[in-house]
Amino acid sequence: MKHIDIETWPRRDTYRFYGDLDYPHYNVCAEVDITHLDRQCNKGDTSLFKAVLFGVTLAANAIEEFRTRIRPSGIVLHDAVHPSFTVLTGDHQFSFCEAIFTDELIPFFGRVDRAISRAKAHPYLEDEPGRDDLLYLSSLPWVRFTSISHPIHMHPTDSIPRLSWGRFSADGNRMMMPLSVQVHHGLADGYHVGQFFDRFQKWAEVVTL
């Protein structure tokens, strides 16, 4: 992790402009083509949920703006960020669940499996206090949504990106998935969100499982 000098930071003016708004977050939702990824998962009997979880975390880690966070003491850039995602527990409730990210698929899947088992055995709805090297991820597999919003803290500022995906749906011979990205505009612009979608799409088209 490194601390960013705001006075020499290229985003200084953008950050200050959007930081003064009552609601500086924005959300972009688009469909992505996961045809190849879905076939790879079916061929290898791999969970499509875990594959998407890996893919979105991999894409986010490749973009500095998705690893940048606002703290009361200033701006920091993390070396890596890790998925904090939701899992269903009993009575249709959910628990938070965290896994340490690695860019190796099989070890990551193992970490996710163990994290899910722990969360189901001991459900919780709080992240580690003061920790912001996370991505907040969620799946809404019942809905092919076209937009979505997320609750956030405004005081102090919450700058952790929210990434969500919805129901996988066949469209002709393609498998499509709605994917939503919510970020703090002081840290990331539409260009960076576009980079995220592009990186995820390219990964989904070539990955081997």
JOQUITA-V738542 format. One record per helix or strand. SS is the DSSP state (2 for helix, 1 for strand). FROM is the first residue (numbers start at 1). LEN is the number of residues. Records with the same first field share a line. If there is no record, write none. Layout:
# JOQUITA-V738542
SS: FROM-LEN, FROM-LEN
This chain:
# JOQUITA-V738542
1: 2-3, 25-9, 68-4, 74-4, 82-7, 94-5, 134-7, 162-10, 174-11
2: 6-3, 12-8, 35-10, 48-14, 64-3, 90-3, 105-17, 190-17
